[in-house]
Amino acid sequence: MTSDAPALTRPKPWLLLAVTVLVLLSFVAAVFLGVVDIPAADVASVLTGSGSPEARSIILDIRLPRIVTGMLAGIQFAVAGLLLQTITRNPLADPSLMGVSQGATLAVTVFLLFTVYIFNPGSNTVAELPIGWLPSAGMVGGMAAGGIIYLMAFRLDLSPLRITLCGIAIGAVLHALAIGLIAGWGSARIEIILEWLSGSLYARTWDHAIFLLPFTTAGLAVLPMIYRPLVLLQFDSAVARSFGLSYRKQFSLALLLSCALSASAVGAVGPIVFVGLMVPHLARSLAGRHFPLVLPLTVVLGAVIVTLADLIGRLVGHAEEVPIGVVTAIVGVPVLLALLRKAP
């Protein structure tokens, strides 16, 4: 018994290496496979700077942008979920549970209603709009919802459990408002918003990746700085303060970072479900009791899950691809249930 105990807390750096290799393999598979069958030699030629114009267009203008956008969004969703689960001490917390996804959804719905259907009623595609507007609208809505949660948390001195309940209530109201607006458009006009609501990487360009890159970079840069506070935020506020932690300041920073990451990701690709909920649990399952591995594993697994889910949706749906949010929901439910069964 005593000889086995240290093994539970022993670092497992090989896990990061194995998962990093998995990222590279998933990236390569996503580049080489798709709806259009391109010979591997042609794909390799494109990646080395040559290749036919058709192959270059498909690889460089379609596949690579959506892969990079998906990886960045996956990292942001996963890290946001881990932060929320840590500071609320709720294993079921994720951006949708805290109202951030619903706030972004309502903002995008209002944006599309006024810009596409009211000012340009003949339009039937979001692609006619400047590409940066839609992610920006979603980010503003998500941050606004997170701001409401933040103000309620500290004005009313709410516990982590009550913060979660407030997030659920506010998210339900925002979601109901968005659905009400969608229902008022009529059946012929809701395809665009429904595609976005399901979470999709369809027609994502380098502009989407560039939009997400600063948020991903800033989030990853801040994580090492807040590592110790995150460890202490797993405990009750009184215990955390006894270790000298400025509880409100560090809680606010973690909540702000989580909202910024999830809101910008939802604005760019839609509310991809289960990534923020499932990936942190998967990382903890692999890391065991060695918490320092949970953060990097969450980052890497977030990129892997979204990349593979998008690839599955493309291969299964062919020309009518299955939205990535549908794939993550179908795969995420049994995986999450299996992980929760193993949890102590």
N, C-alpha and C positions, 0 to 999 in steps of 0.2 A: 504493500500500500504506500509506504513512505517513499519507495524508490520511483513510483510512478508519478507522484505529485509534481516534482519539478518539470517533468515533461510537458505538463499542461500549460506552464507559463513560459516555456522555452521559446525564444524567437524562431520564426519560421521564414527566413529570408528567401528560401527556395520557392515559397508560395508566390511572392511577387514576381520572381523570374518566370515561373510557369504561367501566371496570368498575363504577364507582359507578352510572352510568346503567343498566348491565345489572342491577344489584341492584334498582333501582327498577322496571324493566320486569318482572323476574321476580316481584317482590312484587305488582305490579298484576295480572299474569296469574294468579298463584295466588289472589288475592282474587276476581277476576271469573270464573274458570273452576273447574269442579268437577263432581262426580257429578250434583248437582242443578242444572238449567239455570235460572239466575236472570237475567232481563233486565238489561242493563248499567245502564239507568236506575234500576232498583230497587236495585242494588248501590250506585250513586252516592248514592241517597237515604239508604241506611243509613249510609254514611260521613259524610254531612252532618248526621246526627242524626234522620232521620225514617225512613220506610219501613215496610213491613208487619211485623207481629210474626214471621211465618214467616221472612221475609228477614233480619230482625235476628238471629233465633236462629241461623240458618245462618252468617251472616257473622261476628257478634260472638262467638258461643259455640263455633263449630266451626272455621271456616276461619282466622280471625285468630290464635287461640291456637296452632294447630298450625304456622302459618307462622312466627310469632315464635319458638316453641320450636325449630323446625327451623333457623332462622337462627342462633340462639344456639348450638345444638349444633354446627352446621357450622363456626362460627368456632372453637369450642373444639377440635374434632377436628383442624382444619387447623393451628392454632397448635401444638397438642401434637405433631403429626407433624413440623412444621418444627423445633421445639426438639429432639426426639429425633434427627432426622437430623443436626442441627448438632453436638450434643454427642457423639454416638457416631461421627460422620463416616461414617455408613452411609446411603446413599441409599435403602435399602429399610426403614429403621426407621419404625415407626408404633406406636400404642398396643397393637395386638394382638400385634405382634412382641415387645414388652417385657413381656407378661403382664398388663398393666393391664386390658384388656378381658376376659380370661379370669378374672381375680380378681373383677371385677364380676359376671360371669356366674355364677360359683360362688356368690357371696354372694346374688344374687337367687334362684337356684335353691333354696338352703337356706331362704331367707326364705319363699318361696312354699310349699315343702314343709311347713314347720312351721305357718305361719299360715293357709294356705288348706286344705290337704288333710288335715292331722292334727287341727287344732283346729276346723275347719269343713269336714268332708268333703263336705257337700252343695253347697258353693259351686262355681260354674263361671266366675267372673269376678273379675278383679283390681279392678274398679271398686268393689267393696264395701269395699275396704280404704281407710284414710286415704291420700290420694294422695301425701303426702310420704314415706311409708315406703319405697316401692319405690326411688325415686331415691337415698334416703339409704343403703339397704342396698347398692345397687350402688356408690356412692361409697366406702363403707367398705371393701368388698372390693377395689376397684381401688387404693385408697390402700395397703391392706395388701400387695398384690402389689408395688406400687412400692417400698414400704418394704423388702421382702425383697431386691429388686434393689439398692437403695441400700446396705443393710448388707453384702451380698456384694461390692459394687463396692469399698468402701473398707476393709472388714476384710481382704479378700484382695488388695487393691491391683490390681484387674483393669484391663486395657486396655479401651478402648471396644469393640473387637471381641469380647472375652470377656464384657463386660457384655451385649452383644447376644445372644451364645450362651446365657448364663445366662437371659436373658429368654425366649428361645425354649423352653428346657428347662422352666422354671417354668410358663410359659404352657401347655405341652403337658400337664403334670401337672394343673394346675387345670382345664383343659378336659376332660380325661379324667374327673376326679371329677364335674364337672357333668353330663357325658353319662351317666355311670353312675347318678347320682341320677334323671335324667330317664327313663332306660330302666326304672328300677324302679317308676315310677308307673303304667305300663300305658298302652296306646294311647288310652284314652278320656280321659286326664287331662293330656296334654302339649300341647294346642293353645295354651294361654295362654303357656307358656314358649317354645314354638317361634315364636310371633308376636313375642315380645320379642327372641328370639335373632336373628331376621332383620333387626332394626332397623326400627322402625316409628314413625310419628307418629300412628297411629290413636288416637282418643279422648284425645289430649293436650289439656290444659286450660290456663287461665291459671296454675294452681298450678305446672305444670311449668315454664312460662316464668319465673315468679317464683323458683322454685328455682334455675334456671340463671343468672339475671341477675347475682347477686353474683359468681359465679365468672367470668363473661365480663367484667364490669366490672373486677374486680381484675386479671385476666390482661392485659387491654389497658392498664391503668394501669401495670403492672410492665414491660411490653415496652420502652418507651423507656429505662427505667432500666438494663436489662441488654443494651442494643443493642451497646455496645462489647465487653463480655465475650463475647457471642455471636459477634462477628466473630473474636475471638481463640481461642475454643473450637473453631473450625474447624481450627486447627493442632494439632500435637503438643503434649503437655503441657509439654515442655521449652521449646519455642518460645514458648508462651503465657506461661509464667512469666518468660521473659527480657524480656517487655514489662511486667512488674510485675503480672501478673494473679494473684490468689489463686485458683489453679486449683480446688482442692477446694471452696471456698466457692461459687464461681460455677457450677461443675458441679452442685453439690447444689441450688442455687437453681433452675437451669433444669430439672433432673430433677423437683424437687418441683412446680414450676409445671406441667410437662407432665402429671405424674400426676394432679394435682388437676383440671386441665381435662378430661382424657380420662375420668377416673373419674366425675366428676359428669355428663358428657355421656352416657356409657354407662348410668349409672343412670337417666337421664331418658328416653332414647329407644332404648336397646339398642345393641349394637355395630354401628354403621353402617360397613361395610367400605370400604376404598379412599379414603375422604375424607382421612384423615390421611396416607396414602401419596401420593396423586395430586396433591392441591392444591399442596403445596410445589413439586413438580416443574413444574407448570403455571405457578406464579408465577415460578420461576426462568427458565423458557422465555420468558416475556413480558418480564421485567426485564433479561434478558441478563446482563452483568457488573456491572450497577449494583445491588449488594446492598441499599442503603437502601430500594429499592422492593419487595424481596422480602417483608418483613414486612407492610406494608399490603396488598399484593396478595394475600397468603395469607389475611388476615382477610376481605377482601371476597369473594374467590373461594370461600372456605369457605361463606359464606352463600348465594352464588349456586348452587353445585353442589347443596347439600342442598334448597334451595327448588325448583329445576327438577326434580330427581330425584323429589321428593315429588309435584309436579304431574303428571309423566309417569305415575307409579304410580297416581294417582287417575284420570286420564283413560283410561289403557289398561285398568285393571281394573274401572272403573265401580264398582258396589256392592261387588264383591269386589276391593278395591284391591290392587295389587301392593306389597308392602312396600318401603320406600325402600332397604333394604340390598340387595335383589335388583337394583334399578335401578342403583345405584351400582356394583355388581359387574359387571353386563353392560356398562355404558358405560365403567367405569373401566379394565377390562383393555385394550381396544384403544387408548384414549387414552394410558394409561401406556406401552404398548409403543411407540407412535408417538413419545412424548417421549423415551424411552430410546434409540431409534434415532438421534435427532438429537443426543443428548448426545455430547460429545467423549470 
